[in-house]
């Protein structure tokens, strides 16, 4: 199953990601396309909202199979893509190489150089400086401004992250530059088909965790244990005594059940700040 949704192009060409994930559905893609319309409008960008996805598990696909999938997706969409029509970018389980396959296929079909048909391509091939860091940095800048309103110094806060993909890794890097301490990271374990949380009360070492994670940001549980990380059930990321929670995985993660897991002490801190 594959889908591409153009929600609204009143402000300009549609813009939105392409994800390869087994839980992809048309309803989900429609909702995300709508959110992209709002996101572009809120910051006054002359762009509309779109979103795309293919229901598959990249873990089960070779690089060649993923390339064929991306190229076939571009061929099927045909005239619905283009710098003046719809501009895909990386999302869940997609990155620079997927965008380059799509760019190459589009340029081959149109016999013209068209680097603007995708985002996420390298700077030397028409990409933008800071594109890879942008989403994660945006999250932390929002956190910084919220903490300022709450009269909290980022250097005196702790954070717990759900997810360890590109977004989370760049967000953690900037948050730590601001002086914050990340004590827990939760991520998917493909081998066990469940999530685990990795905790170090004194703070995680970002480069250390990167060294034991794969390209999808999935941490090797046994190697993390050997590095001294405490391994907990995945939902434990919400039970930490921290001031900041960052859901950097799938959408719809914060609900009534999730809020019930948050430590009473943290809830009292939030109420006091309000």
Secondary structure as GFF3:
##gff-version 3
##sequence-region A 1 274
A	DSSP	beta_strand	2	8	.	.	.	ID=ss1
A	DSSP	beta_strand	14	20	.	.	.	ID=ss2
A	DSSP	alpha_helix	26	42	.	.	.	ID=ss3
A	DSSP	beta_strand	48	54	.	.	.	ID=ss4
A	DSSP	three_ten_helix	58	60	.	.	.	ID=ss5
A	DSSP	alpha_helix	63	77	.	.	.	ID=ss6
A	DSSP	three_ten_helix	78	80	.	.	.	ID=ss7
A	DSSP	beta_strand	86	90	.	.	.	ID=ss8
A	DSSP	alpha_helix	96	110	.	.	.	ID=ss9
A	DSSP	three_ten_helix	115	117	.	.	.	ID=ss10
A	DSSP	three_ten_helix	123	125	.	.	.	ID=ss11
A	DSSP	alpha_helix	131	149	.	.	.	ID=ss12
A	DSSP	three_ten_helix	154	156	.	.	.	ID=ss13
A	DSSP	beta_strand	158	162	.	.	.	ID=ss14
A	DSSP	alpha_helix	166	177	.	.	.	ID=ss15
A	DSSP	beta_strand	181	189	.	.	.	ID=ss16
A	DSSP	beta_strand	194	199	.	.	.	ID=ss17
A	DSSP	alpha_helix	206	210	.	.	.	ID=ss18
A	DSSP	alpha_helix	221	226	.	.	.	ID=ss19
A	DSSP	beta_strand	230	233	.	.	.	ID=ss20
A	DSSP	three_ten_helix	234	239	.	.	.	ID=ss21
A	DSSP	beta_strand	244	247	.	.	.	ID=ss22
A	DSSP	alpha_helix	256	261	.	.	.	ID=ss23
A	DSSP	alpha_helix	264	273	.	.	.	ID=ss24
###
